[in-house]
Amino acid sequence: WAVAYGWCRYVFLIGATQVCAFGGTAITAALNNRIGNDVGFLMNRPYFTGYQGTAQTGFANTAGFHQITMDTVGALPRGGNGDSYGGWSASNHWYASQVAGWYLVIADLYAVPPPAGTAGILTAGIFCSSSGGVTPSSTPDNYQQVYYPTTDNSPPGAFGMGMYYLEPGEYVYPMLSAASWGGTWGTEV
């Protein structure tokens, strides 16, 4: 199977049949379009670091998700402005991809504790508008659920982490849900 028919240097195997997929310079163009873009993405990775500078309040005491307002672009530990490609939207509080590729999205979210004697569940979520042009069947993606109060009385927080393939213009933002929180609730900064 190593040698193909003269002009065709690359072979795909389908069952036991050889099928010539690319010939001559077509393989070079295909590699430039696919692998070249991916290598370029890895060599100049986009990044965004943002946080909430002002707490949100007045969320209803339901199990529904609420968008968390990331209102500040953060500086990176080793310098930089926190948004290498300028994808952060100050008006919509989301990050929109400027270049296609795989993005690791991490959200570390905290809520104001519920009233004393109240037990609730906090759930982290990540909203993704679409991934690679495909609209999700349900949104947001649910991640860590935390029962509160905890045994060590730490502040109520939940963590979300997901990998998303984003085309230019597709966006993500963090969401938080608090069920049985004992009244309206808000975020903790």
CORWO-V912600 format. One record per backbone hydrogen bond with DSSP energy under -1.0 kcal/mol. CO is the residue of the C=O (numbers start at 1). NH is the residue of the N-H. Records with the same first field share a line. If there is no record, write none. Layout:
BEGIN
CO=NH, NH
END
This chain:
BEGIN
4=6
5=8
7=24
12=19
14=17
17=14
19=12
23=26
25=29
26=30
27=31
28=32
29=33
30=34
31=36
34=38
35=39
36=40
37=41
38=42
39=43
40=44
47=84
49=74
51=72
56=187
59=185
60=62
66=176
69=71
72=51
76=79
82=49
87=96
89=93
94=89
95=172
97=169
101=166
103=164
105=162
107=160
109=158
110=188
115=118
120=148
121=179
122=146
123=177
124=143
125=175
126=141
127=173
131=134
134=131
141=126
144=124
146=122
148=120
150=153
156=111
158=109
159=144
160=107
162=105
164=103
166=101
167=170
170=97
171=129
172=95
173=127
174=68
175=125
176=66
177=123
179=121
185=59
186=112
END
